[in-house]
Amino acid sequence: MRVIVTGGAGFIGSAVVRYLVLQKGFDVLTIDALTYAGCVASLRAVEGHSNHRFLKANICDRIAMDQAIAEFQPDRIMHLAAESHVDRSITGAAEFIQTNIVGTFTLLEAARAYWEGLDAERMARFRFLHVSTDEVYGSLGSDGLFEETTPYDPSSPYSASKAASDHLAKAWVRTYGLPVVVSNCSNNYGPYHFPEKLIPLTILNGLAERRLPVYGRGENVRDWLFVDDHARALDIIVEKGRIGETYNVGGRNERRNIDVVRKICEVLDRLAPGTAPRETLIDFVPDRPGHDARYGIDATKLEAELGWRAEETFDTGIEKTVGWYFDNEWWWGPLRDRYDGQRLGLTDSKAPA
């Protein structure tokens, strides 16, 4: 099996690459533009493997995508390349529009040109997986879960750009017959997560005994999915998922942000006792503009139809995650030199006094 993974030096993408190469034994071409969140160090575990190669390229570059696909001759393309941080999209939406919408269009067209030139057997086997987010569905109230049929209602430039790319992917099935499957996942966490996101930022600030910023009062709820569980799910979806269908991937682990932070504090205090309990470092800050109140994923379709189950609870997954950051400063230390936890995504009206 020959698989192209776009965004494969990113957080989720690198987990997919490690899984496909080390556990499935597939031949994998990782394509990544190595923007700020891309990190080749995340691929250290597959470095030197004969069945893995890396290409630095941008998915918006049609010539580069055509050449890479033609030379590698993939059976599958797993498309994870995206600008993904809501806060960054608030203050710099243009890159999200370019990468997430134009880049997805470019890749779909390159994949279609390749697919249409295959013989009948390989054409029937080829699959394109478009990986997206539950944020396209907007915000839930206190009850209910996002289902695959939930209407789209994006709140941020990031989620709007991903919603647009989802629609493109579905349209390429209906218009051109390209064998595309779409997945929408809940919030991921785990090793190799860029330290601007809530969990790694809290872990690293907590290790350094620095303040732990929490938006608003920390009441926003997210469904947390351990990244290795997600990697397994994506492999199953691209292999067994029905063409043109969407599969929601969730961990069934809903937590308020404040409870996530407190749990991290508890684990850190046990692993590396500080001068005071880490909870004393919690600092409530002005909320993010347009901050969705709650996300919750109904993964029944994926579980019942394709047989996937999340293996990690939030408690087991967060123990593994905190332990990994505790042991792997070689990976996150250089990233902290580039991003040291400064606040992103403020509009003038939300700026602290």
N, C-alpha and C positions, 0 to 999 in steps of 0.2 A: 504494500500500500504506500502510495506516494502522496504526501500531503503538504500543501503550502499553508503556513500560518502567518497571516498579516498581524502586525503589532505583537510579534512573538518575543520581543524584548521587554514588553510591559508586564504589569502585575499578573493579570489573568492569562495573557498570551504565553508568558514564560512557563507558567504552571502547565498549560496545555502542551507546550513543546516538550517539557521534561517528561510528562506522562506518555506522550506518543513515542518518544525516542527510547526511554528507559524501561517502560513497562509494556508497551505494545510492540516495540521493535520496528516501527514504521520508518520509512525514509522521509525526512522532513526538511523543507526549505523554510527558514524563518526570514520574513521580510519585515524590516522596521526602519523608519526614518531616523530613529534615535533623537527625537525631540526631548524636551526636558525630563519626561518621565520614563523614557526608554533607557534601559541599562543592560549592556552586554554582560555585566557581571552576574545578572540573573540567569544567564545561560551557562555558567561555569560548569555545572554538572554534566552538560552534554558537549562541552568543548573537546574537540579532538575525536569525537565519535564519527565513525565512517558513514553513518546514516543520517548525519545532520550537517547542514551547511547554512551559512548566514549571508544575507544580502542586505546592505544598507541602501534603501530606496524608498521613495515616497509614493504612496498609492495614487496620488494625483498625477503622476508621471506615466502617461499612457504608453509611451515607447518602452520605458523600463518594465512596466507590467507585462506588456506583450512579449518582450524578450525573455523575462524570467519564466513566464508560464510556458512558452514554446520550448525553452531549453530543459525545464524540469519535468514537463509532461505529467502534471498531477492527476491523481484520481479524485482528489478532493481539494477544495479551497475552504479554509476556515478563516473567516474575516473578522478579526478582533481589533484591527487598527482603528483608533479613535482618539479624539480629544475628549477627556472624560470627567474633568473636575468642575462641578457646578460653579464654585466660587470664581474660578478663572473665566468661565463663560460669561459671567456677569460683567466683568470689566474688559473682556477681550473676545467678543462673540465671533469676530471675523474668522479666526482660525478654526473654530468649531464648524462654521458653515463650510469652509473650504475642505477640511479633512473629512468630516462626517457625512456631508452631502455630496460634494463634488468628487471626493475620493471614492466613496462607495459607488457612485455612478461610473467612474472611470474603471474601477475594478470589475463591476458587473459587465461592462462592455468588453473588456479584455477577456473575461471568462467566457462570454458568449461567443466571441470570435474564435476562441480556441475550441470550445465545445462543438460548435457547428462544423469544425473540420475533422472531428474524430470519426473513426469507423463506428458502425452501429453498436458493437459490443461495448466499446469504451464509452460511447455517448450514453448508453443506458446505465452505466456504472457511475458516471461522474455526478458529484454533488457539490453544491455551494452552500455553506452555512453562514448566515449573517447573524452575528452576535450582538444583542441589544440589551436594553435595560428596562426595569419596571417603571422607571421615572416617566416613560412616555404616557403612562396611564393617569398621571396627575396625582392627586391626593385623596386618601381615603378618610372617612370619618372613623368613629370608634368601632364600627362593626364592618363586617364584610371583608372580602379578599379580592385581589386582582385576578381575573380569569382571562383566558386567551381572547374572549369576546368582549372584554371591557373596552368601552370607547376611549380613544386617545384624547388626552387633555393635558398636554405638557405645560409646565410652569416656568421653565428657565430656558435660556438660549441653548444650553446643553441638551436638555430633554427634547426641545423642539427640533434640534438638528438630528437627533437619533430617531425621532418619530418620522421625519422626512426620509431618512435612509431606510427605515423599515418599509415605508410605502413604496420606495423605489424597488427594493428587493422583491416585494410581492408583485409589483407590476411587471417585473422582468419574467416572472413565472407565467403570468396570465397573457402577456403580449407575445413573448418570444419562446415560451416553453422551457426556459432555462430551469434546471432542477434545483431550485433554491428551497432551503428550510430556514426558518427564523426562530431564534430563541430570545427570550426576555428574562433577565435574571434579577434577583434581589441583590442587596448590598453584599459584596464579597469582603472577606478579611483573611489574613494568613501571612505567611512569609513573603518577603520580597515586595511589600506594599509600599509605594512611594510615600514619604513621611508627611505629606500635606493632608492626608485623609484622617478622619477622626481617630481610628484605632491606633495606627502607627504613630501619629503625632502624640497621642496620649501616652503611649508606651515610652517613647523616647524622651518626652518632656518629664515624664515621671521618673525615669532612670536618672535624669540630670537634676531632679528635684526642682524643676521649673514649674511655673503656673500651668494649669490644665484648663484651657479655654473651652467653655461649653456654651453653645448658642442659646439665647433666650433663657428659659428655665430648664432646658434639657428634656422637655416633654415630648419632643418629636420621636416617633416610633419607626424603627426599621426592622425588616426581616433579614437576619444575618446568615450568610452562606459561606462555609469554609471553602477556600479557593480550590483545594484538591478535589472536593466533592463536585464543584462546578466543572472542573476539567474532565472528570469522568462523564458527567452528564452531557457535555458537548460532544464527546466522542460517540456516545450512544445516539444522540440526536442526529448527527450527520450520517451515522451508519444505518439507523433504523427508522428515522423520522419520515413521515409522509411528505412528499413534495408539495410545496405551497402552504404547509401548515406552520403554525406557531406553537412553540412549547415553552411554558413558563417554568423557570427553575428557581426554586426557593428552598430555604433550609428549615422552614417551620420553626424559626427561632426569633420571634418578635421581642424586641427590647426597646425601652426608652433610652435615649442617648445618655441620660444621666446615670442610668443603671449600668450601661456599658462601661462608662468611665469609672464608676465605683467598683465594678468587678475587676477592672484592670488594676486599680489601686490596691485592691485586696491581694491579687496575685503578686504584684511588685513588692508589696510589703513583706510577703512571705519569702520571695526569692532574694531580695536585696533590701533589707531593712534600712530606712533612711533616718534622718534626724528627727522626723515627725511623720505621722501617718500621711500617706499621699492624699487622702481626701481633703486635707486642709489646704491643698494647693488648687482645688477646683475654683475656677474664676468664671462666673457667668458674664457673658459679653453680649452686645447688641446682636439681635437675630439676623440671619441671612435674609435678604430681600426675597420674597416669594417662596419661603421655606415650606415645603409640603409637610403636612402634619403627620401623616402616617402612610407607610407602604406595607402591604402584606400580600404575599404570593400564594395562590392556590396551585400547587404543583401536581394535582391529582391526575391530570392528563398524562404528564410525563411518567408518573409513578405507575399508573394503571396500564398505559398503552405500551411503554417501552421498558418498564421494569426497573427504573432507577430509584434509588433511595439515598438520601443524605446519610453518611456514616457518622458525622460529627455533630454532637449537640453544641450549643454555644459554649457551655462550660468546658467541655473537652477541647474544643477548637481554640478557645482563648488561652487556655493553659499552654497549648502547643505554640501558639503565636507569640505570646510574651516570652516563653522560653527560647524561641528561635531568635528574637531580637536581642535577648540577653547574651546569646552565644555568638552573634554574627555581626559585630561592629565593623568587620572588614567590608561588609556590604553597605551598611547604612551610613557609616562615618563620612565617606566622600559625598554622599547625597546631602547630608546636613550642611556641608560646606556650600552647596548650591541653593538649598532651601532650608532655612533655620527656624521654621515655624511661624513666620510673620503672617499676619491676617491678610486674607485675600477676599475679593468679591464685595467690597464695601461700595455702596453708592454714597453720594454726598449726604443724603438724608439719613443714612445709617452710620455715618462716621461717628466714633466716640467723641465726646466733648473734650 
